[in-house]
Amino acid sequence: MAFALLPLSPDAAALSRRDQAAVEALNQRMAAAEQRYREALVKVGNNEPGAIDESNAAIEDMEDVVAACLKQKGCQVNNQVAVFKRLLKLNADAQAQDADPDEDGPDPMDPDPDHAGDVGPVADVPEAARAATLLDDRSHRFDKMVQYNPAVQAAIRRWLTDMRPSLMDSYENYEYLRQIMWPSYQRAGLPEALLFGIMAKESNGKVHATSRAGAAGPMQFMYATGQRFGLGIDGTGFDTRYDPRAAAEASAAYLNERMGELNRSIEMALAAYNGGEGRALRVFQGSGGRGFWNADVYNQFPAETRDYVPMVIAAAWLFLHPRKYGLNFPRVQAKPALLKLDRPASIYELTICLGNGGTREGFMRALRNLNPRYQADSWLPAGTTLHATAQIVGLYGRYCVRGARAELAHQLVMSDPAAAVVQVGDAEPVTGSPTVTPLVPGPTKVATGVPSPASKPREHRVARGDTLVSIAQRYSCDTKTLARANGLKAPRYAIRQGQRLKLEGCTK
């Protein structure tokens, strides 16, 4: 794309030839730096090595030109500053287009080479750059695979039919987590769509997901593999596989390590992610480095992996090309903000008082994903700071601090099903004629779930559905004191059905 040189000043004719030449040289330097910056911006989006350094160098060149212009007779600084304004508008236009995905017009992600020149660099650099990274411009493997590979096409069909709700949930969950997880992939030079595809297939974007095999977290790391990449139990007892930021960093490091062994093949790296890195490397080396879709490679992976690879790729492709398939992802107000509790509450209580706020399912998943160290029923004291969004913070101030909805939410989370059972005394067998005893005025005893002082228990047997927090509420205990008395570690306070807990520190 050609860029017009900045015009000479109106007084250029009155300048000496030497000054005119100097001004012209500065204009050329500024135009060259602008073009260099635009090219670097695309490289940054493609996560090419050295791209950020290149963009910074281009900006430094522009700053040097402005400094020289201030000293050069006849040089108009306003003309140089106009370049910076154009670059600011470039970013603003890109954000504006991203904000209105339903606007009619050609899909900027269309890989049709006949239209490759129709897309300008201003409006769609971010999306086009992300697509270019995933499509691998050198060989177009991914592009051809989606266009012609029946396995990937079948996976796209599945995401768009019976798995469409899961795809939508995954996208909505990812939008809340994007600013936490995406930077790790960006720094590692990996495409964002790949992150989304893996997370959609592994966990649907549910941070607390756990598989029967023991994989955990949004990226479903096994414990031993996670340890190799810095995940595991931290000093507080929290398993950082459930931390989205840490999980994304580990996932990016794992994929780059695999791709380094497997000829930078996304397909083979995904096969390793699911089917085991040892198996993938043996198959790759035994085949002489052939790709995943070669029969002698493909058939050596288990059925689960042969399904996993196209499903991840299909989710990534839909992430990049939603409009091509008539797919309108939900708009999510995910601007991050901190929420400081004005009164004690749990995530359950917050979910109720916040309402839906224009969303489909409310905010419980968002709050849990953004605050993985807290269980949904954990009682959080006033002053606790939660990660949230600006929308959640606004709704909290309106509905959760005081008022009818705040009180109703508190009542619902504190309700004890046992309180619905009326105690009428011990039943005695009837012999002969019943004796009628006059009623003695006084209140009828109704079970409240709280033992009377005379029969104050010293231990509680854990029933199905019990949590340490609910038990603490029932007996008016301090949760941490109760946990210490029974050797339970924060933050999960794991208990099992049938376990007997000592009720130390309880007042009821």
N, C-alpha and C positions, 0 to 999 in steps of 0.2 A: 504494500500500500504506500503510495507516494504522499509525501507531506510537503506543502507549500512552504517556501522559505519566508521568514518574517520580512516584511517590507522595510526598506530604508526609511530613515526619519525624513519628515518634510523638508528639513533644512540640509538634506544630503548634498544638494547641488552646491551649497555654499561651503562644503567641507573640502579639504584637500583630498587628493586622490589617495594619499596614504591613510587618512582617517576613514574615507569611504571603504577602502579595502578592509580595514580593521573591523568596521561595523558589519560588513558583509560576512567576514569570517566568523564573527560571534553569532550571527544569525544562522549560519550553516552549522556551527557547533551545537547550537540549541536544537535545531531541527533533527540533527543526527542523534542527539541525546534523547529526544522525545521518542524517535522511532526505536532506539535501543531499549528504552523503558517499556514501550508497548510490547515489543517482542519478548522481553524478559518477563512481563506480566503473564503472558501465555505460558511460558516455560515454568513459572512458579505454579500456575494452575495444574500443569502436567507433572509437577513434582520432579522436574529434571535437576540433576545435581548442579550446584553452583548458581541456580536461577535467582535465588534471593540476593546473593552477592552481586550478581549482574544488575539487578534492579537497583540495588543501593548505589552501585557505581554510576549508573545512569543518572540518578538523582543528584549525586555529588557533582557530576559533570554540569548539570543544569545550574546548580548553586554556584559553581565556579564561573559560569558564563554570566550570571547575574552580577556577581562581584566584579568581574572584569568590565561589564557594561557600565557600572556606576563610575568607573574611572575613565571610560573611553568617551571622548568628545563625539557628540552626535548620536550616541546610542540611546535608544528609547527603552528604559527599563520596563515600562508598561507592556511593551510587546513581548518581552521575555516572560514577565509574570503571567501573561495570557496562556502560556504553555501549561503552567501549573494548574490554571483554572480548567483547561480542557481535560487534564488528567483527573481532576476531582470530579468533573462531570461524567467521565467514563465510569468511575465507580458508582456514582449516584444513579446513572442510567441502568447499570447492571442490577443494582438493588431494586430499582423500580420494576424492572421486568420480572425479577424473581418473585416480587410481591403479588403479581397478577398472573398466575399460571393459566387462568381460564380465558385470557384474552385471545381472540381469534388471530390466526396467523400461522405461518409455517413453523413446523417443529424445528427449533435450532439444533436438535440432536439428530436430525435426519442424516444418516450416513451416506445418502445417495451422492456419488461423486459428481453427478451432473449439476448439483446445486451447492457444491462445496464453496463456490465463490460468492454465494448470495448472502452469506452470514458475515456481517461486519464485526470488527473486533470490539466495538464499544458496548453493545447491549448484552452480549452473551459470552463474554470471556470466561466467567466462572464455570458455567455449565459446559461449554464447549471444551474447556480445558480438562474438566473431570472426565468427559466422555473420551477425549483423545487419549488420556492415560489408560483407561480400561480397554479401549479398542486396540491399543498397540499398533501405532501407525506403520511400523516397519513391515509387519506381515498381515495385519488385519485378521489375525486368527479369531479373535472374539467376534468380530463383525460377521465373518463367514459362518462361524459356528451357530450364531443365533439365526442367521438367515436360512441356513441349509441343514442344520443338524436336527434330526427328528427328536432326539432325546431332549434337547434344550427346548424345542418347540412344545413338546409334550409337557415339560415342566412349567413353561409359561402358561399353557392351558390350565394346568392344575392350580396355579396361583390365581388365575382369573376366574375360576369356577368354585369348586368346593372349598378351596383354601383362601378365597378372597377375604373373608373376615379376618383371618390370621395375618394376611398381608397388610390390611388396613391397620390392625392393632399394632403390628410391628412398626409401621411407618410413624404412627402417632407416638408410640413409646420412644422411638429413635429421635424424634424431633425434640423431645424434652431432654434427651441425653446428648444430643449432637455436640453442643459446645463443650461437653466434658470428654467425649470419646474421639471425635474427629481429629483434633490436633495431633494425637499420637500417630495416626495413620499418615497425616500430612507430613509430619517430621520424618517419618520412615519412608516417604516416597511412594506410598501405596494409595490406590484410588478409594475415594469415599464410598462409591457404590459397592466395592468389595466388602467393606466393613458392614454396610447395611445388609448385603446378601447373606453373610455369615450369621449375623445376629438374628435376622428374620428366620433362618432355618434352624438355628440352634436353640433359641429361647423366646422368639417372638418379642424380644425387647423386654423381657421380664427379668429384672436383676436378680431376684431370689430363686430363679429356676434351678432345680436339682433333678438329675436323671437317676434312674434306677442303678445305673452303672457307677454312680458316684461323681459324675461331672457336675460342675456347679458354676453359677454366675451367668451373666449375659453372653459370654463367649464360651461357656461350658468347658472349662479346663478340668482335667483330671488332677487329683491332688499332687501326684509326683511330677507331672509335667509342669503344673503351675509353679511348684517350688523352684524348678530350674530357671524360671523367668521372673522370680521375685514375688510370687504369690504364696499365700499361706496364712497361718495363724499369727497375728501380730501381738504386741505386748498387752493389748486389752482383751485378747481372746477372740477377736473378730477375724473371720476368714476373708482375706482380701480378694479372693476369687469373686466375691459378691460386690466388690467396689468397681463401678464401671470405668473409672479413669485408669485404675491399675490393670484391670482386665484388658482394656484396649491397648495399653502399652505392651503388655505381655503378648497379646495376639499379634500385634504388628511385628514385634521382635521375632516371634516364632515363625511367622510367614516369611519374613525376609531371610531367616536362616534356612528354611526349607527351599525357597526359591533360589538361593545361592547354590544349593546342592543339585537342583533339578532344572537347570538351564532356564531360570527365570520363568518357568511355566506356571501360570495361575492354576491351571487345571490340575497339574501334578501336586502343587502345593496344597490345594484343597483336598486332594485324595489323601495326602499325608495327614492333614488336619483331622480328617475323619477316620481314615483306615490305619493310621499308624505310620510314623516317620520311617521306622526301620523297614517296613514292608515296601513303602513307596520308593525308598532309595534302592532296595534290592531289585525291585521290578524295573526301575529306570536304568540301572546299570546293566542288568541282565538283558535288556532289550536293545542295548546300544544307544540309549538316550532318546528313544522314540516317545511320542506324545501319548497322552491319556487315551485318545480315541482310537489308537491302533489296537486291533483285536488282541494281539499278544500281550498288550499292557492292560487294556480294559478288563479282560477276562480273569486277570489275576487278583483283582480287587473283589471284596465281598459285595453282595447285592446292595447292602446299605450304602456303601461308598459310591457305587455306580448310580444310585439314586441321588445321593447327597451333592455330588459335583454339579450336575445340571440344574438342580433346584437352587443352589446358591447363585449360579450364573444367571439363571432366569430372574431371580429376585433382584439382582444387581441391574440387569437390563431393564426391568420394569421401573426401577428407581430412576433410571436415566431417560426413559422413553414413555412416560405415563400417557401422554396425550395420544400417541400413536395407537394405543389400545383402548381409548375412551376411558382411561382411568383417572379419576379425580381424587387425589390423596386429600385427606382432611387437613384443613388449615389449623395450625396449632399456635396459640399465643404463648411462646416459650421463652420470652425475654427473662433471663435469670434475675432473681432478687432474693434477698434474705428475709425470712419471716421470724420475728422474735415473739414468742408466746407471752401474752399479757396475763394468762391464767393457765393453770395446769390442764393438760389435754393429752389425748392419744391421737394417733393418725386416724383411727376409726372415728373418733369424735369430730376431728377436723373434716373428714370426708363428708360426714352428715351435715354439718352446719355450712360448709362451703357450697353445697348444692352442685348443680351441673355446670353452671356458668357458661352455657352455650355449647358445652362439649357433649359427646354421646354418653360417656360413662362416668363423668365426674373426675375427681382428682386423686383417688386413693393410689392408683398405680403410679402416677407422677410423683407423689410425695414419697412413696416407698422406694421408687427407683432413685430419686435424688437424695434420699437419706437411708442408705442401705444398712446402716448400723442399728437402726431402730426397728423393732417389730411393730406391727400395726396396732397391737393392743398394749404396747409399752406406755406406762404413765410418765409423761414428760413434764417436769416442773416448770412453773412460770420463769421466764427469762431464757429458756432454751431457744437456741437459734437453729432454724431449719433452712435447708436449701429449698427454694421454691421458685415461683415465677411472679412477675409483676401483677398478673391477673389474680393469682392466688392470694397475694398479699392484700390486694384491694378488697377481695371478697371476704377475707378474714376480718379486716377492720369493720366491715359492714355487718357481717352476720354472726361472727364467732366470739366476739369479745363480750357482748351483752345483748339482751333482747330475747324474744320468744324462741327464735330458732336455736340460739346458743344454749338456752336452758333445756329445750327439747332434746338436742343432741346429747347433752350431758346425761339427761334422764335415761335415754335409750342405751348408752354404753354402760351405765351403772346398774341397769336392771338385772335382777337375778331370777332365773326361771323358778328356782326353788320357792320364791316368795309367793308364787301362785297357789301353792298347796296349803290348804287350811288344816291345822292340827286340831283334832277333836278329842284327843285322849285315847287311852288304850281300849281296845274293844274287849268286852267280857262276854262269855257265853250266857245266854238267857235261860234261866231255869224257873219253871212255874210262871206265876203271874208277875209281870214286871212291876217293880216298885217305882212309883212316881216321886221324884225328888223335886221340891220347889226350886225354881230358878233363883240363883243368887245374883243380885245385881253386880255387874262388873264387866270389864271388857272381855271380848272373845279373843283368845290367843291365836294370832295368825303367824305362820312361819315367815320369818324374814330372811332366813338363811344365816342368822346370827345366833349362836348358842346362848342360852341363858347363863348368868354368872355361876349358878350352882353346878352346872354341868360343862363348864368351860373346858374345851378339849385342849390337849397339849400337843396333838399332832393331827395331821390331815392326810388322808389317803387320796392320792391323785386319781380323779375320775376322768373319763373320756371327755375331751374338750377343755379340760382345765389348763390354765397357764399360770405361771407364777404371779403375774400381775393380777389376774382375776382372784386368785386365792388371797393375795395380800389385801385386795379391796374387801373381800368377804369378811376377813377377820381383823380388819383395821390394822394391818401391819405395814411397816416400812419395807418396801421391796428389797432394798439392798441389805437390810439387816436380816431379812428372811433368807435371802440368797446366801449370805455368809454363814448363817447357822446351819445350812444344809450343803455347803461346799459347792454351790452353783456359780459358774463363771459368767460374767457379763460378756457381751450384751444380750446373748440369746437366752440365758437362764433355762437351758433345756431340762425338761422333766419328762417322766414317762408314766404311763397309766399304771396304777397299782403302787407307785412309789409312796413311801410314808415320809412326810415332811414335818420337822419339828417347828412348832409355831412360836418361836422365840420372838419377843418384841411385839407381840400382838396384844391388843387391848380388849378384844372381844372373844 
